[in-house]
Amino acid sequence: MSQPANLVQFLTIAKSCEIWRSISSVITTVTNEAQFEAGPNGIEFRSKDQSHEVYLDIFVPRVVFQQFHCPVFLKFGIRINEFSKIIRRIKSRSPVEVCIQDGSLIVTTIDTFFCRYKSNLIESRPSISPLKEMAFDTELVIGADTLSAILNDAGVFSDMLTLKTILRPEIATIFSGVDDIGAAVVCVSPEAH
């Protein structure tokens, strides 16, 4: 399944596709074209939606993957909806390889049979750094699967989600999705862990 590391610019091998499923699920909430920055320590995605109300900053460390190869910093863009379709076709527990070779993103899996998807990269734009302008007094560290579940639960009624951190007697982070139909609220607090 694995490509020779010296022929590829970027290579990840994961024991299952769940990490990529979680990442793509979260990113599709803010954009259709995902711009990634990868380097020796991992992969980063940073973006804002068109209304500039939602900022998303994701860092996936190299240790999350069974194998990770990216010797130099690399910027690349993909159509996240296409990538999501590919990842959804792969069984949850199937090993998956994602690599960049010759200007293409290649997703390979061995399930009951060998399957390979190849899509063209999109032109990388200058990176967006909206979070440097903002000061946050709270940091929430949760796993990608947990974040995906929270966003799916909070987004039952609306694609537009609100994130608020409050102090009541302890810090809590509230994800909410409100629409004319109803509201969904997910509260994450230290007691919940």
Buried (B, 14 or more C-beta within 10 A) or exposed (E): EEBEEEEBBBBBBBEBBBBBBBBBBBBBBBBEBBBBBBBEBBBBBBBBBEEEEBBBEBEBEBEBBEEBBBEEEBBBBBBBBBBBEBBEBBEEEBBBBBBBBEEEBBBBBEBEEEBEBEBEBBEBEEEEEEEEEEEEEEEEEEEBEEBBBBBBEBBEBBEBBBBEBEEEEEBBBBBBBBEEEEEBEBBBEEEEE
